[in-house]
Amino acid sequence: MAYQPKQSDVLERFMRYVQVDSQSNPDNEAETPSTPAQHDMARLLGEELAALGCEDVRVDEHAYVTASLPASAGAEELPALGLCAHIDTSFDAPASGVRPHVVHYEGGDLVHGFVDGKPVVTTTAQVPDLAGFVGQDIVVSDGSTLLSADDKAGVAEICALVARLAAHPELPHPTLKVAFVPDEEIGHGARLLDLDRFGAKWCYTVDGEALGEFNYECFSAAEATVTVRGVMVHPGSAKDIMVNAITVASEFQQMVPAAERPEHTEGREGFYHPIDVRGTASEVELGYIIRDFDADSFARRQQVLRDIAAFLNARYGEGTVTVDIRQQYRNMAERFGDCPFLIDHALEANREVGLDPKVVAVRGGTDGAELSFRGLPCPNIATGGYSCHSVREFVPVRSLELTVDLLERLVAKFAVPQE
């Protein structure tokens, strides 16, 4: 018989939410949401927020869910605080038909399930933090899909907080503005959130991984498309005439600094990451993503790609190589100079629930980056999950519960005027 722990509110919500398919699709990013299934998740959350007593609940045609929870007594005139999470799940692993279950972890390998008769496990070598969860309940999938803790853990934690505050109106909090957004995993996220209508002055995303981590800095990001156009003639008479696009594309890639690829970088080190190649001897298209924390270094990386193209054009002819760079998002740390209390309050809320907070620069993007640069300062609170985008994804039950406690402490800090 499967292990059946007593379910807290946040665990019950999480177990239900992960079973609703809502994977995003990078091949359909022109539409929002990129998959019809995200509408199902959005409708469910809209119904639940309304049942919890939220006001102005709206589920729009793009699967954005927004709602307001009235302030506690005495905080009605204070600025509203936003909480945001994304409803889509990653396309990097199977994400349909998630079957979550709870394992009481007693050490050693964490067994998620069996696929084709073979165990799917997480070891303490893969995730050293796992050793600290001995004796705890941990939610996993059956090993055939990801769990969807990224970011349905965040969704469940926000909804559990709203349920707690609605049931206990004496708990201090300003007006809370809740937003659940689609397609974060394909770089869209909060792009269509109407900030004037949303009405929050400040916001936190609830996303990320290990409990206690806090993020107010992320990569700046750009996407580069490199097009190589060859000159084709019959190979039997090609001498001094043919320019093979495959050969030139290979030269381009070899000139990109090899030590600055993702597999060789960590911490605050930026990178160039080739993500796609397609074409023929006549024309090849290379796709890169560029990431860096430092604005000057970020600009330098973009210039390096242009310089490589200029060098190859001098060798093979003008127009052989073109580089088109599209800006994606910026380091959100650039937007917190006027409101350092957003950082201070989050760190203190972590400490109040017994956590030793760790400020981590996100080696990726967040909805907070998009929102911060649109004028809504928005750092990130962790959810407690691990190994996101993987069939080995997991989240300890206690981490789900502690995050709700943390959010309760955090919103209380905004029930008084901010200095």
N, C-alpha and C positions, 0 to 999 in steps of 0.2 A: 504494500500500500504506500502511495506517495506521501512524503512528509507534508503535513498540513499545519503550519504555524498559525497562531492567532493573528488575525489581520488588523493592523491599524488602518485608519482612514486613508493615509497616503499610500500604503501598500495596496489596499483594495483598489484604489483608483489606478495606480500604476499597472497592476496586473490586467485590468480591463483595457486601459488605453493602448498598451502594446499589442493587443490582439486586433486592433483596428488597423487595417492596411493603410499606409499613407506615404509610401516611398515616392520621392521626387524623381524626375526623369531629365537628365542633362541634355538629351536629344530633342526635348520639346520645351526649351527654356523661353521660346518666344511667347508661350501662353502661361498665364498665371491663374490658377496653379498649373503646374506642368503635368499633373495626373488627376483624373477625376476622383480618385480615392481620397484625396485630401479634403474634398468637400464633405465626405462622410465624417471625418474626424472633426472638422469645423462645426458641423451641425450638432454633433454630440456635445461638444464643449459649450456651444451656445445654449443648448437646453439645460445643461448642468449649472452654468453660471446663473441663468434665470431662476432656476429652482433654489439656488443658494441665496437669493434675494438681491442679486446685483441689478443695477438700473442701467438703462440705455444699452441693453445687450443688442449687438448687431453682428450678423454673419453676412458678409458681402459676397458679391459675385466672384471675387478672387480668393475666397476661403480665408479671409482675414476675420478674426473674431475679436471684438472689443467689448468691454463692459466696465461699469463703474461700481465700486462698493463705497457707500457713504461713509464719511469720517465719523470717528467716535466723538462723543460729547466734548465740546470745547476746542475741537480741531477743525471745525467746519470751514473756517475762513483761511486756513493755511493752504499753501500750494499743493496740488495733487502730485502724488508719486506714482510712477509707472512700474509695472512688472511685465516682462516679456519673455516668451519662450517660443520655439518653433515646433510646428506640428508634423513636419515631414521627417522622414528617415532616410538614411544614406543609401545610395545606389552601389556602394563598394562591396556589398555582400547581399545574399538573398534576404529579403525583408518582408516577404508575404507569408501569411499563415504562421505568425510567431506563436510559439507554445511555451509560455513562461512557466517556470516552477521554482520552488524555493528549496535550496540545499542547506542543511545544517552542516557547516564547514568544521571539520575536526582536524585540519592540518593536511600537509602533503599536497598532492595535485587536487585542484578543484575540477571535478568531473561535471561537465555541462550536460552531456548526453552521449548517445551512440549514433554514429552515422555509418551505414554499411557495415555494421558490426564492430566498428572501431571507436574507442572512446575519444571524445573531443575534450581536451583538458587545458587548463591554465596552470602553469607551474610558478613557484615562487621565484625562479630565475627569470621568467618572463615578466612577472609583476611582483616586485619585492614587497610591496605593501600588503600583498595577500597574507603574508605571515602574521600580520597584525589583526586579522579577522578570525583567528581560531576561536571557536565557540559561538560565532555569530551565524545568523541566517543570511544567505546570499541569494539574490534572484538571478537566474540564468535562463537562457533559452535551451532548447533541446540539442543545440549544437549544429542544427541544419540552417539556422537563420541568425541574423543579429538579434539582439534583445530589444532594441529601440529605446534604450535608456537615453540616448542622444536623439531627441531631447524630450522624450515623454516622461523622463524623470522630472525635468524642470516643469513640464505642464502639470504633472500630478502634485508636485510640491506647491506650486502656486495655487492650484484649486484647493488643496488641503488647507493652506493658509486662509484662503477666503472663507472656507467652511468654518474654520475655527473662529475667525473674527466675527462672522455672522452669528455664530452660536454664543459668543461671549462679547457682546457690544461694549463691555467695560474695558476691554483691551485697547490701549491707545494706538491710534493710527490716523493719518490724514485720509482724505479721499484717495482711494486706490484706483488706478486706471490699469486694467488688465488687457494685454494684447497677445494673442496667439497668431503667429504668422506662418505662411507656407514657404516652401522652396528655399529655405536657408542653405541647404546642402548643395545647391547649385548656384550659390552666390546671389540669389535674389532677396530672400528674407524680407526685411522691413521696408523695402524700397517703396511700396505703394501705401504704406501706413500714413493716413492723413493726420499729421501732427497737430494741426489746429483743432481738428475735431476730437482727437485723442485727449488733449487737454492736460497732459502731464508737464510739469516743469523740469523734473529730473526722472531718471528711470534706471532700473537694473535689469539686465538679462539674467536668466537662470539657466545656465548651460555649462559646458565644460565638464571636468572630470573630478579628480581626487578632492575629497572633502577638505576644506581649509584653504584650498587654492583660491586666490582672488586675482582678477585680471583687470587692469585698466590700460594696458598697452598691448598692441598687436602689430603684426606686420603691416607695412604699406604694400600694396599689391598691384601688379599690372600683368596683362596678358599680351604676349607678342606673337604675331603671325609673320613668319618668314617665308616669302615666296621666291623660289628659284626658277628662272625661265631659261631653258636650254636652247641650243641650236642643233636641230636634228637633220642629218643627211644619211644616206645609205652608209652603213659601217664599212663597206668595202672601199669607199672613197672619202673617208672621214678625216684623214690627216690634215691637221691645222685648220679644220673647219668646225668639226663637231664640238659642242659644249654640252656635256652630259649633265643634266640637272641633278641626277642622283650623286654623281661625283662631287659637284659643287656643294650640294647640301651636306654631304659627308664632311667636306672641308670646313664648312661653317660650324658644324657641331664640334669638330675637333679643336676649333679655335675658341670655343666658349670655355672659360676657366674650369678645368676638370675638378680641382679641389673645392670648388664652390657649388657643388651639386648637393641636393638634400641628403644623400647618403653619407656625406662627409661633413655635415654641419650640425650644430646644436646651439642651444641657448639663444644668444642674441645675434648669431651669425646668419646673414642672409644667404640667398642662393638663386641659381638659375636652374629651372627644372624642365627638361624636354618632356612633353606630355603626349605629343601626337606627331605622326609622320605619314604622309600619303602622297602618291603621285607616280610618275613614270620618268623615263629618261628625258622627256620633253619638259615636264614641269613637276616640281615637288613643293609641297607645303609642309613646313615645320611649325609646330605649336610649342610655345614656352610659357611658363609662368615665372614671374620675377617677384622676389620677396626680399624685404629688408626693413629693419626697425628705424634706421637713421635716414633722414630725408636726403642728405647729400649723397650717401652711399646708394640709396635707391635710385636717385637720378643718374649716378655714375653707371650703375648696372644697365640702365636703358641705353646710355650712350655707348657702352661697350658693344652692344648688339649692332647699333648703327655703324660703329667704326669697323666692325668685322665685315659688314655689308659693303662699306666703302672700299675696303682693301680688296675684296673679291671682285667688285665692279671694276677696279683699276686693272685687275688681271684679266678678266673675261669680257669686259665691255659694260658700259653704263646701262643700268636697267636689268642686269642679270639677276641681282638680288635686291629685293625690297623688304623693308621691315615696317610693319604696322603695329603700333603699340596702343593698347586700350587700357586706360586707368580703371581699376576695379574698386579699391577702397584705400583709405589712409590709416595710419597709426592713430588710434583714438586718444592716445596720451596727449596729443596736441590740443585737446579740447577740455582739459580739466583744471586749467590755471585759475579760473574764477570760482570753482566749487570743490576745493580740496576735502570738504566735509563728506563728500560722497565716498571717498576712499577711507577716511578716518572712521566713519560710521560702520562701514562694512567690516573693517578689521576688528573694531571693538565688538561688534555683534558675534563674530567668530569666537573671540576670547570669552564672551559671556556664556557660550554654550560649551566651553571646555576645549576649544580647538586652538591650536597654535597656528595662526594664519601665515600663509606663505604667498607673497606677491610673485606671480609668474607672468612673464611676457608671453602672450599667446603666439605660438608659431602657426598661425592661421588667421582666419577672419571671424568676426562675430557680427550678429545683428547690431551690437553696440557700436561697432565702427561706423556702420551706415547711419544709425540714429544720431551719434555724436556729431558727425559732420553735417547733418541736416539741422543741427541746433538743439538736439535733445541729449544732453550729457548722459552717458549710459555705460558704466562699467559692468563687470560680470561676476556673478556668484556661482560657485561650483555646485554640481548636483550630487556628487558622490559616486559617479559611474566610472568604469574603467574599460579599456580596450574597445573604444567606440569604433564603429565602421567594421566590426569584426564579428564572426560567429562566436568568438570567445568574450564578447561583451558581458559585463556583469555589474551589479550594484548591490552592496550590502543593505539590508533592510534598515539597520540602525542609521546608516548614512541618509537614507530618504527621510527618516523621522527627525534626525538632527537638523537637516536643512530647513524643515518647516519651523522648528524652534528658532533657528537662526533668523529666518525671515520675519518671524514674529518680533524678535528683538530689534531687527533692523528697521521695520516700518514704524515702531514706537519712537524711534529717534527723530522721525519727521513729524511727530505730533506736537512739536514745539517749534517756534520760529528758528530759522537757521541764521547763523551769524556769518 
